[in-house]
């Protein structure tokens, strides 16, 4: 299904019944990243799982994106679907979109789950992102697969679950280069830690204990900055903690959402 919002067609999937729960995936993934959580929680929540601008079946216009733009895409989708309030869960880029949206459009989230994400990158990471974009443009997305999977999954998982790793590698390869490049322009510019005190909804921060992309300390910074936020650290998990340790992840999520 699609809605027209903020100048693009946004693809979304809807399942289940109950309070609204909106899911936002990482860079170079799609709605498929959340399969384990959709299966586990669609009996309790009405889940909206959407493809970010430049990803999956959502439009991928050329040009530089910003996190404000991606947050306004989300706002436009919520308006088009008539969703006044919802629980929101985002991982990596999805978490950045969630924090940005909560600051730009207060009152739309009833709770916030931020997974393997950050509210600030040091300026030194800029060239790293530029290098990734250059590689995607010159060699194609396939050239990024192996190095990305090394960051996203621990070595034991890469060896023991080749089916999972191959599936996510396929999502990386299928990401439009223009969408990847547009989002890579937005991500390293995030610097909102000092503003997070304005977020006044129940918040859970989840991170894999071996996440090299957004390490535990970045999650601690978010947890300290948002009043009353909780922190859950998942053992033996890297960047895609929801896929690497789904049982632990879902238990943390379920406990947090139990009375919401």
C-alpha positions as CSV (number, residue, x, y, z in Angstrom):
1,X,0.0,0.0,0.0
2,X,1.1,3.6,-0.6
3,X,0.2,7.1,0.5
4,X,1.2,10.4,-1.1
5,X,3.0,12.5,1.4
6,X,5.7,15.3,1.4
7,X,6.0,15.0,-2.3
8,X,6.7,11.3,-2.6
9,X,4.9,7.9,-2.6
10,X,5.5,6.1,0.7
11,X,5.1,2.4,0.8
12,X,3.7,0.9,4.0
13,X,2.3,-2.4,5.3
14,X,-0.4,-2.7,8.0
15,X,-1.1,-5.7,10.2
16,X,-2.8,-6.5,13.5
17,X,-5.2,-4.7,15.8
18,X,-4.9,-2.6,18.9
19,X,-3.0,0.6,19.6
20,X,-0.9,2.0,16.7
21,X,2.8,0.9,16.6
22,X,4.9,2.4,13.8
23,X,8.2,0.9,12.7
24,X,11.1,2.6,11.0
25,X,14.0,0.6,9.6
26,X,17.8,1.2,9.3
27,X,19.8,2.5,6.4
28,X,20.0,0.0,3.4
29,X,17.1,-2.1,4.7
30,X,13.3,-2.1,4.3
31,X,10.1,-3.2,6.1
32,X,11.5,-6.8,6.0
33,X,13.9,-5.9,8.7
34,X,11.1,-6.0,11.2
35,X,9.5,-9.4,10.4
36,X,10.3,-10.9,13.8
37,X,8.7,-8.1,15.6
38,X,5.6,-7.9,13.4
39,X,5.0,-11.6,13.9
40,X,5.4,-11.2,17.7
41,X,3.3,-8.1,18.3
42,X,0.6,-7.9,15.6
43,X,-1.8,-9.7,18.0
44,X,-1.5,-6.7,20.4
45,X,-0.8,-3.7,18.2
46,X,-1.9,-2.3,14.8
47,X,1.5,-2.2,13.2
48,X,2.4,0.2,10.4
49,X,5.8,-0.8,8.9
50,X,7.0,1.6,6.2
51,X,9.9,2.1,3.8
52,X,11.9,5.2,4.3
53,X,12.5,7.6,1.4
54,X,15.0,6.1,-0.9
55,X,14.4,2.5,0.3
56,X,12.3,-0.5,-0.6
57,X,9.1,0.4,-2.5
58,X,9.1,4.1,-1.5
59,X,10.2,6.7,-4.0
60,X,14.0,7.4,-4.2
61,X,14.4,10.9,-5.6
62,X,17.9,12.1,-6.4
63,X,19.5,14.7,-4.2
64,X,20.5,15.3,-0.6
65,X,18.1,14.3,2.1
66,X,17.9,15.6,5.7
67,X,16.6,14.1,8.9
68,X,14.1,16.9,9.0
69,X,12.9,15.8,5.6
70,X,12.6,12.2,6.7
71,X,10.8,13.1,9.8
72,X,8.3,15.2,7.7
73,X,7.8,12.2,5.5
74,X,6.8,10.3,8.6
75,X,4.5,13.1,9.7
76,X,2.8,13.2,6.3
77,X,2.3,9.4,6.3
78,X,0.7,9.6,9.8
79,X,-1.6,12.4,8.7
80,X,-2.6,10.5,5.5
81,X,-3.4,7.4,7.5
82,X,-5.3,9.4,10.2
83,X,-3.0,8.3,13.0
84,X,-3.1,10.9,15.7
85,X,-1.0,9.1,18.3
86,X,1.2,6.0,18.1
87,X,4.0,4.1,19.7
88,X,7.1,4.5,17.5
89,X,10.1,2.2,17.2
90,X,13.1,2.9,15.0
91,X,16.5,1.3,14.6
92,X,19.7,3.2,13.6
93,X,18.5,5.7,11.0
94,X,15.0,4.9,12.0
95,X,15.8,5.9,15.6
96,X,17.3,9.2,14.3
97,X,14.1,9.8,12.4
98,X,12.0,9.1,15.5
99,X,14.0,11.5,17.7
100,X,13.9,14.2,15.1
101,X,10.2,13.7,14.6
102,X,9.5,13.8,18.4
103,X,11.3,17.2,18.5
104,X,9.6,18.6,15.4
105,X,6.1,17.3,16.0
106,X,5.6,16.9,19.7
107,X,2.5,15.1,20.9
108,X,2.3,12.4,18.1
109,X,4.1,9.6,20.0
110,X,2.7,8.0,23.1
111,X,6.1,6.1,23.6
112,X,9.4,5.9,21.8
113,X,11.7,2.9,21.3
114,X,15.1,3.8,20.0
115,X,17.3,0.9,18.9
116,X,21.0,0.8,18.0
117,X,21.1,4.5,17.2
118,X,22.7,7.8,18.1
119,X,21.8,11.4,18.7
120,X,25.2,12.7,17.7
121,X,28.1,11.6,15.5
122,X,31.6,13.2,15.9
123,X,32.6,15.3,12.9
124,X,35.4,12.9,12.1
125,X,32.9,10.3,10.7
126,X,32.0,12.6,7.7
127,X,34.7,11.2,5.4
128,X,33.7,7.7,6.2
129,X,30.2,8.3,4.9
130,X,31.5,10.1,1.9
131,X,33.6,7.1,1.1
132,X,30.6,4.8,1.3
133,X,28.6,7.0,-1.1
134,X,31.5,7.1,-3.5
135,X,31.7,3.3,-3.4
136,X,28.0,2.9,-4.0
137,X,28.1,5.3,-7.0
138,X,31.2,3.9,-8.6
139,X,30.8,0.2,-7.8
140,X,27.2,-0.4,-7.0
141,X,25.5,-1.3,-3.7
142,X,26.9,-4.8,-3.9
143,X,30.4,-3.5,-3.1
144,X,29.1,-2.4,0.4
145,X,27.5,-5.7,1.4
146,X,30.4,-7.5,3.1
147,X,31.7,-4.6,5.1
148,X,28.2,-3.6,6.2
149,X,27.3,-7.2,7.3
150,X,30.5,-7.3,9.4
151,X,29.3,-4.2,11.3
152,X,25.7,-5.4,11.6
153,X,26.2,-8.9,12.9
154,X,28.7,-10.6,15.2
155,X,31.1,-13.1,13.8
156,X,29.3,-16.1,15.5
157,X,26.0,-15.1,13.9
158,X,27.6,-14.6,10.5
159,X,28.9,-18.1,10.7
160,X,25.9,-19.9,12.2
161,X,23.0,-18.1,10.4
162,X,24.0,-17.7,6.8
163,X,20.4,-17.6,5.7
164,X,19.7,-14.5,7.8
165,X,23.0,-12.8,6.7
166,X,22.3,-13.5,3.1
167,X,18.7,-12.1,3.4
168,X,19.9,-8.9,4.8
169,X,22.7,-8.7,2.3
170,X,20.0,-8.9,-0.4
171,X,18.3,-5.9,1.1
172,X,21.5,-3.9,1.1
173,X,22.1,-4.8,-2.6
174,X,18.6,-3.9,-3.5
175,X,18.7,-0.4,-2.0
176,X,18.6,2.3,-4.7
177,X,22.0,4.1,-4.9
178,X,20.3,7.5,-4.9
179,X,18.3,6.6,-1.8
180,X,21.4,5.4,0.0
181,X,23.4,8.5,-1.0
182,X,20.5,10.8,0.0
183,X,20.3,9.3,3.5
184,X,24.1,9.1,3.9
185,X,24.0,12.9,3.5
186,X,21.5,13.2,6.4
187,X,22.8,10.7,8.9
188,X,26.3,12.0,9.9
189,X,24.9,15.5,10.5
190,X,22.7,14.5,13.5
191,X,23.5,16.5,16.6
192,X,20.5,16.7,18.8
193,X,21.6,15.3,22.2
194,X,21.3,18.7,23.9
195,X,17.6,18.9,22.7
196,X,16.4,15.5,23.9
197,X,15.3,16.8,27.3
198,X,12.2,18.2,25.5
199,X,11.0,14.6,24.8
200,X,8.4,13.9,27.4
201,X,7.1,10.4,26.5
202,X,8.1,7.0,27.9
203,X,11.3,6.0,26.1
204,X,13.2,2.7,25.8
205,X,16.7,2.7,24.4
206,X,18.0,-0.7,23.2
207,X,21.5,-1.5,22.0
208,X,23.6,-4.6,21.2
209,X,26.6,-4.9,23.5
210,X,28.9,-5.4,20.4
211,X,27.5,-2.7,18.2
212,X,30.4,-1.0,16.5
213,X,28.3,1.4,14.5
214,X,26.4,3.1,17.3
215,X,28.2,1.8,20.5
216,X,26.6,1.4,23.9
217,X,27.9,4.7,25.0
218,X,25.9,6.5,22.4
219,X,22.8,4.8,23.7
220,X,23.7,5.8,27.3
221,X,24.0,9.4,26.1
222,X,20.4,9.2,24.7
223,X,19.1,7.5,27.8
224,X,20.7,10.2,30.1
225,X,19.3,13.0,28.0
226,X,15.7,11.9,27.8
227,X,13.9,12.3,31.2
228,X,13.0,8.9,32.6
229,X,14.3,6.9,29.6
230,X,15.2,3.2,30.2
231,X,18.2,1.4,28.7
232,X,18.4,-2.2,27.7
233,X,21.7,-3.8,26.5
234,X,21.4,-7.0,24.5
235,X,24.3,-9.5,24.9
236,X,26.0,-11.1,21.9
237,X,24.4,-8.6,19.4
238,X,25.8,-6.0,17.1
239,X,23.9,-3.4,15.1
240,X,20.8,-5.3,14.1
241,X,20.0,-6.5,17.6
242,X,16.4,-7.1,16.7
243,X,17.4,-9.8,14.2
244,X,20.5,-11.2,15.9
245,X,18.8,-11.8,19.3
246,X,15.1,-11.5,18.5
247,X,13.9,-13.4,21.6
248,X,15.8,-11.0,24.0
249,X,14.8,-8.0,22.0
250,X,11.1,-8.9,21.9
251,X,11.1,-9.6,25.6
252,X,12.5,-6.2,26.4
253,X,10.1,-4.6,24.0
254,X,7.1,-6.5,25.4
255,X,7.9,-5.6,28.9
256,X,8.2,-1.9,28.0
257,X,4.9,-1.9,26.1
258,X,3.1,-4.2,28.6
259,X,1.1,-1.4,30.2
260,X,1.0,1.1,27.3
